[in-house]
Amino acid sequence: MKMKPLATAAIGLTAAGAAYILVQKRRAASHSESIRAVPIHGFVSPGYEAVRDAFGENFLQRGEIGAACCVYHKGEKVVDLWGGVRNKATGEPWEEGTMALVYSATKGLAAMTLAIAHSRGWIDYDELVCKYWPEFAQNGKERITVRQLLAHQAGLFALDQPLDTSLVADLDRLADVLARQKPAWEPGTRQAYHAVTIGFYEGELLRRIDPQHRSLGQFFQDEIATPLGLDFYIRLPESIPDSRLAPLVDPSIIEMMFGFPFRLAPAVWNPRSNIRRALLGSELAHDKQCIYPRNLEIPAGGGVGTARALAHAYSVFANGGKELGLRPETLQELMAPAVPATHGFYDECMKSEVQFSLGFMKPNFAFPFGSPSPSSFGGPGAGGSLGFADPDAKIGYGYIPNRKGVALAGDPRDVALRRALYSATPAAESR
């Protein structure tokens, strides 16, 4: 087969439907060229070949090491691709069941638990948090609503003491620490990304309203992951072997120095900045001995799973949520435009405008995703992961890499996949 330079091509389908893409990478060395082949496994439905090509091109042109991408459309899985290297140190391949840490993409799945609680009538997004959690009403937090808290408008982006595994594992002690915090400013007036704390506040709120008083990770496993058959955990169990986990590959110092937006870069390197304070505790999502810690819940950034699981979960939300018993009223709330703080959507941590609503990120100028309307909702993760629901197009999307990027407005690898997806979807529908 004659293949064009810098291109991808399908070279066959197995009986199981796995497509293998030969990715060429030509490097000039004197007067000769070498070719590196990266096998890409999985399938795409007719009409979605552009997504397969973009996935292959990520390895060729955008430095991909190992990754997976999955898309559901109208409840049907139409893209399911994985390839490259799971473990850069050993060269072991990324396999069908490989899972990786998705950082803040976990936030969207955590928000799904509260959406289920809303559908069951356990919580009102416009009610005061202290109605469900009386101890929360101290140090200026008496008037904070659930909606404000979930929109990162409560001024609670940092804690007054360090986070460690013992504190995170003791939910009663953690609840006491959370309850005594004082907002950085009047709640509802400004927005600041609650990078780590939002998940702990969500977890305690859910524990208060759940009749069984389950942790957020356990609730997610019982009420979302198990019914849908998702390979995703907000509390990774001991039963998952390291051989299924993809260690993340850190960006270079040069990438970090020049990859962050101009306004944010100084804050990233300043240990006293809002964003650095907001990120304290995020390192607990890693474990030097076993890649990711077991039986530890970090609902804002410790989720581990597959792109397939992300896409499936969001597909259910994009298509009405009947499998999870979601009410239309809840879905309408999630699809509605974000409500800004008094001073707008400018984020005091991220140093740019970002829109959050009910625990999810919403499409915005800085990070567009989904259809042009504001009905989509999801969650990106540091390093490049993304999952989202697009109810208008009936799409559930998931992408997970192991090489961490530094782009905050959409990783180029993910952007290429989404661009290909939305160019392909109308063609696929016409078939």
N, C-alpha and C positions, 0 to 999 in steps of 0.2 A: 504494500500500500504506500503510495506516495503521499507524504505529509508536508504541509507548508511549515516553514520556520515559525516559531512563536505561535503555535496553534495547538488546539486539542482535537482529537478525533476518537470516535467510538470504535473499538476494535472487536466488538462482539457481545453477545448476550448468552449467559448460561441458562440452563433449564430453570434455575431458581430466579431468574430475572435480574442477575447482577450485571451491571454495565461496567466495563473496564475502559478507562480513558487513558490513553498514552499521552503524557504531557512531555513535550520536548523542551529542553533547555539547551540552547546552543551557546557555547562559550568559545570565543576566538582564542586560540592558543597557537601562536606563531601563524602557520598557514592552514591549521587543521581545526576541526570543530568536534566537540564531544556532545553526547546526548544523554540526558538523565531522564529516566522513565519513572513516573509516579503512578501506581495503579489506583484508580478511583473506583470504588465499589458502590453498588446500589442500583437504583433505577430512577427514571423519570417517565411520566406518562406522556403520550403523544401531545405535542404542543409546548412542552416545557424543556425542550432540548437546550434552549438558551441558558437556562439555569445550570444545567450540567456543564456547558461550556465555560460559564463564568466560574464555576467551582474549580474546574481544572486550571483555568487561567490564574486563579489565586496562587496556586503552587508555582506557576511559571513566572508570573510578573509581580506578585505582591508578597512574596516571602512566606507563604503558608508552609507550616511544618506538618501539622496534623489537624484535622477538623471534620465536622459533620454539619450537614444542613438538611432540614426536613420542612416540607410544606404540606398542609392539608387545604383542600379547596372544596367547599360545600360538603365538608365532612369526610371527603375521600382523600387518602394519602396520594399525592401526585408527584412528590419529590422526596427521595430518601437516599442521600449520598453520604459517603464517608471515605476517608482516605488519608494517605500520608503516614507519618510516624507518630505513634502514641507516646513513646518515651525516647526523647532525643539522645539520652545517655546510652541506651542499649540498642537503639534502632528498631525496637519492637513496633509492629504496625498498629495503626488505629483500626480497631475492629468494629463490627456491627454493634456490640454492646458496650463499647468504651464510653466511660463517663468522665466528666471534668468539672472542676469548680467554675461557676459562672458569676461569682461575685454579686454585684447588685442586680443582675437579672433575677436573682432570688426574690427580690422585692415584689415583683409581679405575682409570683406564686403565693407569697405570703399574703398579699392583698386579696387573692382569691378566697382565702379562708374567711376573711371578714365579709366578703361578698356573700358567701354561703350563710354566714350568721345573719346578715341582713335579710336574705330571702326567707330565713326561718323565723323572722320577727324578733330576734334576740337583741338587735341593735338598730338605732336610728342614727344615720350619719350626721344629722343636725342637732343631736342631743349633746349635752355636756358630758365630757369624759367622766367627770366625778360622779355622775349618776350611776355608772356601772362600777366605778373604782373610787370609793369615797376618800381613801387616803391620798389620792392624786390632788385633792383640793387644798394645796398648801403652797406657800411661797409664790403667790401670784398666778397660780394655774386654775383658779376656781372657775373661770369663764371660758376655758378652752373647749371647743367643740371637737367631736370626733372628726368632722370634715377638716377642720384646721390642722389637727394633729397629723392626719394622713396626707395633707398637702404640704407638709414641711413648713408650716407657718406658726408653730408653737414656740419657736425660739429655744428648743431643747436639743440642739445638735451636738452638744458635748456634755460629758459628765464631770462631776467635781472630784472623782477619784479614778484611778486606773482600772481598766478591765483586765481580768485574768480568768483562766479557765475555772477556777474555784468559784468565782462570783457568778460567771455565766451559767454554771451547772447548778447553782443553788437559786431556784426561781423565787423563793420567798425572800431571801436576802437581796436579790437583784431588784425585786419589786419595791423594797424599802428604799433602796438607793434611787431608783427612778422617781418614786413619789416625792422625795425631798428636794429634787432639783428645782432651781430657780430659772425662769426664762431669761434669755440674754437681752430681751426687749419686750415690749408689750405684745403679747400674743395676738396674731392676726394682722399686725402692721407690716411685718417684713417676712420674707421667705429665706430660709437657709437650709441647705441640703442636710438632712439628718442621716448621714451616710451609714452609720452603724446603729445609732440609738432607735431609729424608727421601728426596726424589727423587734426590739425588746419591748417597746411600748405597745406595739401591736400584740405581741405575745401575751403580755399581762392582761391587756384588755380582753383578749379572746378567752383567756383562762378564767376571767371573772364572769363572762356571760355564757360560757359553755356549761350546760348542766352537769357534764362529767368532769369539768375543770381540767381539761387536757392542755398540755403545752401546744404551742402553735405547730411544732414539728410533728407531734403525734396526731393532732387534728388533721393536718395536711395528709399524712400517711393514711389515716382511717377514712377520710371523707373525700379525698381527691385522688391520690396516687393509686390506692388499692382498687377502687371502683373502676378507674380508667385504665389500670394496668400500666402505670407510668414507671419507668426507670428513673426516678428522681427522688432525692431525699433532702429534706431540710435538717434532718439529724441522721447522718450516715451511720448505718449499723455495723457491728463487728463482722457480720456475715459477708460483707462485700470485700473481696480480696484486692490487694494492691494491683494485681494484674489486670484489673478492669479500669483502673484509674490512670488518667493522663496527667503527669506532672506538667505544670505550666512553665513556660520558658520566658524569663524576664527580658524586657527590652534593654538595649544597650544604654550606657550613660549618654551617648550622643543623641539617641532617639528621645530619651527623656528630657534632655536639655533643650532640644529644638522642636519637640513634637507637641508640647502643650501650647494652648492659646496664649497669646501675648499677655493678656490681662491676668491669666491664672498662673503663669509660670513663676513669678516671684513668690506667690503664696504657697505653691507646692514645695518650694525649698525653704520656706520659713516655718520652723517648728511651732511657732506661736500663732500662726494664721488660723483663721476659722476652718479652712478645709483640712489642715493637718490635725487640728483638735477633733474635728468631726470624724476623722478616719482612725483615731486611736482605738485599738482593739480589733481592727480588720485583719491584723497579722495572725490572729487566733484561728483563722480558717485554714492555715497550713500546719503541717506536722512533719518535722524532720525525719521521724522514724517510719511513718506510714503514709506519706504524701498528704493525706487529709485526715483530720482527727475524727474519731468515731464517737458517737453518742454525745455530741456537743451541738447545741442549737445556736446558730447565728442567723436569725431569720432575715436580716437585711443584706447578708453577703456570704453566707456559708453553704448555699445550695449546691449539690453535686448531682449531675444527671446527664442525660443524653439530649441531643437536639430534637430527637423524635418525641421525647416526653414533653419538651417545651411546646413544640408545634401542636401536639395532640391536645394538651390542656387548653391552649389558646383557641384551638379549633372549636372545642366544645363551647367556649364562651362566645366565639364569633357566630355560632350557629344556633343560639337560643338557650343553651345550657340545660336542656331537659334531662340529660344524663345525671346531672348533679342537683336537679330540683330547683334550679334558679327561677325566680319569678321575673316576668317582663319588667316590673318596676325596678328591680335591681340592675338589670342590664341597661335600662334607660339611664340610670344614674351613672353607670360606668361609661356610657357613650357620650354623655353630656360634656360640653366644654368645661375646662378647668375654671375655677373661681379664683381670681387673683387676691393677694393680700392688699392691704390699703395702699402700699407703695408699689404695687404691681408684681410682676413675675421675676424681677431682677433678683438673682440668688446671691446672698451675701457670702456663701461658701464657694460657689462655682464661678462667680464674677461674670455672669452672663444671664440672659433670660432663659428660664427653663419652666415648663409647665407640669405640675403634678396634680393628680386628682384621685382621691380615695385609695392611695397607696400605689397607684400606677403612674408612669410617665405618660403624658399625652403628646401627640405630634405638635411640634412647634418650629419656629423659624430656625432655631439652632440645631434641632435634631428632628427633621421630618421623617415620618415613616407611615406606611399604610396608605389608604386612599387620601385624596385631597381634603376630604371633610374631617372634622375633629373627632369623629366617632371612634377611631382606633385607640387602643390603650395597650400598654406593655411595660417592658423594663429592659434597658440595656445594662451590661455589666462592664466594669473596667477590664480592659484587655481585648474587648471586641464582641463578646457574646450578646445576643439579643433574642428576645421572644416577644411576640405581640399578637393581638387579635385585631382583625379588620372586619367588623360586622358588615360594612357596606359591600365588600367584595367576598365575604364569607371565607376569609383566609386565616389560618393559624400558621405561624412561622416560628422556626427555631434555628439558630446558628450558634455553634460552639467551636472555638479554636483552642489550641494549646499555646500558640505563640502570642504573647500579650502585646497588643498594639497600644498606642498612646493617644489616638484620636478621640476626642470627646464629642464630636458632632457626627458620629457614624464612622466606624472603621471602614477603610477603603475596600476591604475584602467583603464585608457585609453589604456595603452600599452597592457593589457590583452585583451581588446575588439578588438583592431586592430590585435593582433596576431591571435585571434580566427577568425576574419573576413577573413584575407588573407589565412588562412589554409582552410577555408570553401569555399571560392569563386570558386576554381577549381572544387571541388566536386559538387557544385551547378550547375556549367556550364555544367557538364557532364550528368546531368539528362535530 
